[in-house]
Amino acid sequence: MDASGITAHRHTTDRHTTAYLAAGSSADPVVLLVHGWPEHARSWIRVMEPLAAAGFRVIAPDMRGYGGSTVHPDPSDYRIEEAVADMIELLDHVTDGAQRPAFVVGHDYGAPVAWNLATHHPERLAGVAGVCVPHVPPGTSLADHVDRRLYPAAEYPLGQWDYLVAHARIPEALAAEFDRDVPGLLASIMRAGSPRALERPVPNASVQARGGWFPDGPPRREPDPRVLDAEEFAALVESLERTGFTAANAWYRNNRANEAYAAAAPTGGRITVPALFVHARWDAVCATLTTTAAEPMRAACDDLTEEIVDAGHWVAQEQPEALTRALTGWLSRVSA
């Protein structure tokens, strides 16, 4: 155990090893925190202890391909179905097989994992929360909700979601680009949000046309201390330089399999457990307040609460106190 009261663990099964951080009493309700791209369990470190102090057993795993968890060799190993299975195995482990209903919170690509946990295994959850990325029910697409005033179809056919297709079409080029300069990449993309970020197209919208995110090299060298301090920046750089971006980016290479998996959910894609969605007010990619991207989620949830945090995409690092308030308020209401 370190001085903060957060402990590090590993759980191994025949199919996968998950490294994870934990805080709080094992007798308390479990809150599973699922990170996205390109992060690791420590991305949640600023909210773990406050959630534990509020009466929850907080578990933050390194997702497959990241941190201390297994780096699987095949791109198909990064289907959401596999990640959901990882999380079910982890929940079984941290509840000693008792299968007590847990809460799951996902950010960025962790949000689709959380939403799919809710649609495929609602009996395992007491509630589900997504940060930045809304639930996308089967038959709908975030690309259907692009702000065409900002992204004219002739120039930006996929809007800010162009990078999702680029990862499938030029995966080797993108992984090589990111691996060449991990510090520069992270310093360039992990910036605090601002209202101005919503006024111009983001680099994500032109990845295919440019042949890369930053084909001429990342534009920034120094991390934004409003998002990552020096210690956390160094830890994330070390983690990603060790595991590499071939694995991290492979999460984006299974769109068809993920769509088929979502369509096969027992709930038909409805979220039947209590749900929370946290909007990031200045998230220029997952722009849910200036577009209609959240509407399909609203129609597909039986019990939805929405909160807004004044932050860019990296909510847990930029505004941990505000995110903690949103989560603990909802968790307390649902638990009661």
C-alpha positions in Angstrom: 0.0 0.0 0.0 1.3 3.4 -0.8 0.9 6.6 1.3 -2.3 7.5 -0.5 -4.1 4.3 0.6 -4.3 3.0 -3.0 -3.1 -0.5 -3.5 -1.9 -2.3 -6.6 -3.0 -5.8 -7.5 -3.1 -8.4 -10.4 -5.8 -10.9 -11.2 -5.0 -13.8 -13.7 -7.3 -16.2 -15.4 -6.7 -18.7 -18.2 -7.5 -16.0 -20.8 -6.2 -12.7 -19.4 -4.3 -10.9 -16.6 -5.7 -7.6 -15.3 -3.6 -5.3 -13.3 -5.7 -2.9 -11.1 -5.6 -0.3 -8.4 -8.0 -0.5 -5.4 -9.1 1.9 -2.6 -11.6 1.6 0.1 -13.1 -1.2 2.2 -13.8 -4.5 0.6 -17.2 -4.6 2.4 -18.4 -1.5 0.6 -20.2 -1.4 -2.8 -17.9 -1.8 -5.7 -17.3 1.1 -8.2 -15.4 -0.1 -11.3 -13.6 2.8 -13.1 -12.8 1.9 -16.8 -10.3 4.1 -18.6 -10.1 4.9 -22.3 -7.5 5.7 -24.9 -4.6 6.3 -24.4 -4.5 6.0 -20.6 -4.2 3.5 -17.7 -5.6 2.9 -14.3 -3.7 5.8 -12.8 -5.8 8.2 -14.9 -8.5 7.8 -12.1 -6.1 8.4 -9.2 -7.5 11.8 -8.3 -11.0 10.5 -7.8 -10.3 7.1 -6.2 -9.7 8.2 -2.6 -12.6 10.6 -2.5 -14.9 7.9 -3.8 -13.5 5.5 -1.3 -14.1 8.1 1.5 -17.7 8.3 0.4 -18.2 4.6 1.2 -17.3 2.7 -1.9 -14.7 0.0 -2.9 -13.0 1.6 -5.9 -11.4 -0.6 -8.5 -9.5 0.9 -11.5 -8.1 -1.6 -13.9 -5.5 -1.3 -16.7 -7.6 -2.3 -19.7 -6.2 -5.0 -22.0 -3.2 -3.7 -24.0 -2.4 -1.1 -21.3 -0.3 -0.8 -18.2 0.4 -4.0 -16.4 -2.4 -6.0 -18.1 -1.9 -8.5 -20.9 -0.9 -7.1 -24.2 -2.7 -9.5 -26.6 -1.2 -10.0 -30.1 -4.2 -9.9 -32.4 -6.3 -6.8 -33.2 -9.4 -8.9 -32.7 -8.4 -9.4 -29.1 -9.5 -5.8 -28.5 -13.2 -6.3 -29.3 -15.5 -4.8 -26.7 -16.8 -8.3 -26.1 -13.4 -9.3 -24.8 -13.1 -6.3 -22.6 -16.6 -6.9 -21.1 -15.5 -10.5 -20.3 -12.3 -9.1 -18.6 -14.5 -6.9 -16.4 -16.9 -9.7 -15.5 -13.9 -11.8 -14.4 -12.5 -8.9 -12.4 -15.9 -8.3 -10.7 -16.1 -11.9 -9.8 -12.6 -11.7 -8.3 -13.1 -8.5 -6.2 -16.4 -9.7 -4.8 -15.0 -13.2 -4.0 -17.5 -14.8 -6.4 -20.4 -13.4 -4.5 -21.5 -11.5 -7.6 -22.7 -8.5 -5.7 -24.1 -5.8 -8.1 -21.5 -3.2 -8.8 -21.4 0.3 -10.3 -19.3 0.8 -13.5 -18.0 4.1 -14.7 -16.4 4.5 -18.1 -14.6 7.3 -19.8 -13.7 7.7 -23.5 -13.4 4.1 -24.9 -14.1 2.9 -21.4 -17.6 4.2 -21.7 -18.7 1.8 -24.5 -17.3 -1.0 -22.3 -19.4 0.2 -19.4 -22.6 0.7 -21.6 -22.1 -2.8 -23.0 -21.7 -4.3 -19.5 -25.1 -2.8 -18.7 -26.8 -4.1 -21.8 -25.3 -7.6 -21.7 -25.1 -8.2 -18.0 -27.6 -5.9 -16.3 -28.0 -8.3 -13.4 -24.4 -7.7 -12.5 -24.8 -3.9 -12.1 -26.4 -1.6 -9.6 -25.8 1.3 -12.1 -23.7 2.5 -15.0 -22.1 5.8 -15.8 -20.5 7.2 -18.9 -18.1 10.2 -19.0 -17.9 12.1 -22.3 -19.0 9.3 -24.6 -22.8 8.6 -24.5 -24.5 5.3 -25.0 -24.9 4.5 -28.7 -27.9 2.1 -29.1 -27.8 -0.4 -31.9 -28.7 1.1 -35.3 -27.4 4.6 -34.4 -24.0 6.2 -34.9 -22.2 9.2 -33.4 -21.4 10.2 -37.0 -25.1 10.9 -37.5 -24.8 13.8 -35.0 -22.0 16.0 -36.5 -22.4 19.8 -36.3 -22.4 20.5 -40.1 -21.9 24.2 -39.5 -18.5 23.4 -38.1 -17.8 20.3 -40.3 -19.3 20.8 -43.8 -20.0 17.4 -45.3 -18.0 18.1 -48.5 -14.8 18.7 -46.5 -15.4 16.6 -43.4 -17.7 13.7 -44.4 -17.3 12.0 -41.0 -16.8 15.2 -39.0 -14.7 14.9 -35.9 -15.1 11.1 -36.1 -12.7 10.7 -39.1 -10.0 9.3 -36.8 -12.1 6.3 -36.0 -12.0 5.2 -39.6 -8.3 6.1 -40.0 -7.4 3.7 -37.2 -9.0 0.9 -39.3 -7.5 2.0 -42.6 -4.0 3.0 -41.8 -3.3 1.3 -38.4 0.4 0.6 -38.9 1.1 4.2 -39.9 -0.7 5.6 -36.9 0.9 3.2 -34.4 4.3 4.0 -35.8 3.7 7.7 -35.6 2.6 7.6 -32.0 5.4 5.3 -30.9 8.0 7.6 -32.4 7.2 10.4 -29.9 4.9 9.3 -27.1 5.7 12.4 -24.9 5.0 14.8 -27.8 1.7 13.0 -28.7 0.5 13.1 -25.1 1.6 16.8 -24.6 -0.3 17.7 -27.8 -3.6 15.9 -27.2 -4.0 16.0 -23.4 -4.8 19.7 -23.0 -7.4 21.4 -20.8 -10.7 22.4 -22.4 -11.9 25.9 -23.2 -14.9 27.5 -25.0 -12.6 28.3 -28.0 -12.0 24.6 -28.6 -15.6 24.4 -29.8 -15.2 27.1 -32.4 -12.9 25.3 -34.9 -12.4 21.8 -36.4 -10.3 19.4 -34.4 -7.3 17.6 -35.8 -9.2 14.3 -35.4 -11.4 15.4 -38.4 -8.6 15.3 -41.0 -6.5 12.3 -40.0 -7.1 10.4 -43.2 -6.5 13.4 -45.5 -3.2 14.2 -43.7 -2.1 10.5 -43.5 -1.7 10.8 -39.7 -2.6 12.8 -36.7 0.6 14.8 -36.7 2.5 13.7 -39.8 5.0 16.6 -39.4 5.5 15.8 -35.7 3.5 16.7 -32.5 3.1 20.5 -32.2 3.7 20.6 -28.4 6.6 19.4 -26.2 5.5 20.3 -22.7 2.5 18.7 -20.9 -0.4 20.8 -19.8 -0.1 20.9 -15.9 -3.9 21.6 -15.7 -4.3 18.0 -16.9 -1.2 16.0 -16.0 1.4 17.0 -13.4 5.0 15.9 -14.1 4.7 12.7 -12.1 1.5 11.5 -13.8 2.8 12.6 -17.2 6.0 10.6 -16.7 4.0 7.5 -15.5 1.7 7.6 -18.6 4.6 8.1 -21.0 6.5 5.1 -19.4 3.4 2.9 -19.6 2.7 3.6 -23.2 6.3 3.4 -24.4 6.4 0.0 -22.8 3.2 -1.4 -24.2 3.2 0.5 -27.5 0.3 1.9 -29.6 -0.3 -1.1 -31.8 -2.3 -2.6 -28.9 -3.9 0.7 -27.7 -5.0 1.6 -31.2 -6.4 -1.9 -31.9 -9.4 -1.0 -29.8 -10.5 1.1 -32.8 -10.1 -1.8 -35.3 -13.2 -3.9 -34.5 -16.1 -1.7 -35.4 -18.2 -4.3 -37.2 -17.7 -6.9 -34.5 -18.5 -4.4 -31.8 -21.7 -3.4 -33.7 -22.8 -7.0 -33.9 -22.1 -7.6 -30.2 -24.1 -4.5 -29.2 -27.0 -5.7 -31.4 -27.0 -9.1 -29.7 -27.5 -7.6 -26.2 -30.3 -9.3 -24.1 -31.8 -5.9 -23.4 -32.0 -5.0 -27.1 -29.6 -2.1 -26.4 -31.7 -0.5 -23.6 -30.1 0.6 -20.4 -32.4 -0.8 -17.8 -30.2 -0.1 -14.7 -29.9 3.5 -13.3 -27.6 5.5 -15.5 -25.5 8.7 -15.3 -24.0 10.6 -18.1 -21.4 13.3 -17.4 -21.1 15.8 -20.2 -17.7 17.6 -20.6 -18.8 21.1 -21.5 -15.7 21.9 -23.6 -15.0 18.4 -25.2 -14.5 19.3 -28.8 -14.6 15.7 -30.1 -17.4 14.2 -27.9 -19.4 17.3 -28.2 -22.7 16.3 -26.5 -24.0 19.7 -25.5 -23.7 21.4 -28.9 -25.0 18.5 -31.0 -27.8 15.9 -30.7 -25.3 13.1 -29.9 -26.9 12.4 -26.5 -30.5 12.0 -27.9 -30.4 8.3 -28.7 -29.0 7.6 -25.3 -31.8 9.5 -23.6 -34.4 7.5 -25.6 -32.7 4.2 -24.6 -32.4 4.7 -20.9 -35.0 3.8 -18.3 -33.5 6.0 -15.6 -31.0 8.6 -16.7 -29.3 11.4 -14.7 -27.2 14.0 -16.5 -24.5 16.2 -15.1 -22.2 18.8 -16.7 -18.6 19.4 -15.8 -16.7 22.5 -17.1 -13.8 20.6 -18.6 -12.4 19.3 -21.8 -12.1 15.6 -22.6 -9.8 14.6 -19.8 -12.3 15.2 -17.1 -10.9 13.1 -14.3 -7.6 14.9 -14.5 -8.7 18.4 -15.3 -11.7 18.6 -12.9 -11.4 15.7 -10.4 -13.4 17.5 -7.7 -16.3 18.3 -10.0 -16.4 14.8 -11.4 -16.2 13.3 -7.9 -19.2 15.5 -6.8 -21.2 14.3 -9.8 -20.4 10.7 -9.2 -20.8 10.6 -5.4 -24.1 12.5 -5.7 -25.5 10.0 -8.1 -24.0 6.9 -6.4 -25.4 8.0 -3.1 -28.9 8.5 -4.5 -28.9 5.2 -6.3 -27.4 3.3 -3.4 -30.1 4.7 -1.1 
